[in-house]
């Protein structure tokens, strides 16, 4: 199963990067890694798995294949990148 956006094709098992807004502090956005998985509610579709929640994978989502791409977009949209960088694990 795969999902294609404008410039990328995603498969279950891929790790992608998205902007995630804290639901408790809406003016804070961070770059977050998410897993592309098979959607448990719709077996023929893919979803993003983030914070124990499945989000349907759609063309309306801003998804980046690499952390570098996400950082560049974050800088473009939000300015200072220092708060959007992922912490080393």
N, C-alpha and C positions, 0 to 999 in steps of 0.2 A: 504494500500500500504506500502511496506517496501523495504529496501535496505540493503543487507548484504555485509560487507567487510570481511577481513580475520578473525577478532575476534569479530565484533560487528554487530548488526542489528539495523538499524535506521528506525524510523517512523516519519511521518509528526507531527510536534509539539515538537520534541526533540531539545534540545539545545546542541550543540557540540562546540568543540574548535579547531581552526586551526591556522596555521602560516599565517600571512598576511604581505605582503611586501608593503610598501608605494610606490605607483606608481611614486612619485616625488623624492623619496630618496631610491633607490634600495638596498642600503647597510643596511637598517633598516628593521628588521623583528619583529613583535609583535605577541603575542598570542591574538586572538580575538574570542569572542563568536559569533556563527552564528546559525540561526534557520534552521532546516530541514523542508521544506515545499513541497507541491505538485507543480510540475513544471507547470507554467501557459502556457508554449509553447508546452509541451508534457504531456498531462493529465495522462498518465500511468507511469510517472517517478517522482522521487523526485529531489529536488534542494536544494542548500544552499542559504539562503537569507542573504546577508551581504552588508551593506552600500547601501541600496535601489537597489541592483542588484541581479539577480538570476544567480547562477552558477550550471550547471548540476552536480549532485552527481555521481562521478565515482570512480572506484578503484584506479585511479591515484592520488587521493587526500589524503593527510595525515590528517586524521580526528581523534580527540581524544574525548572520551566520557566524560572525566572529565578534569577539569582545572589542577589537579595534574598530570595526565598523560601527558598533553601538556607541563607543566613546566618541567617535567623530560626529555621529548624529546628535548625541547628547550635547556636545559642545555647540553645534549649530543651533539647536533649539533652546538650550538652557544657559549657555555661556560657560561658566566655570565648571570644569570636569571633575574637580577634586572630590565632590560629594557623590559622583556617580560611578566611581571606580569600584570594582569588586575587590574585596579583601582576600589576600592569599589564604588558602586553606591549609 
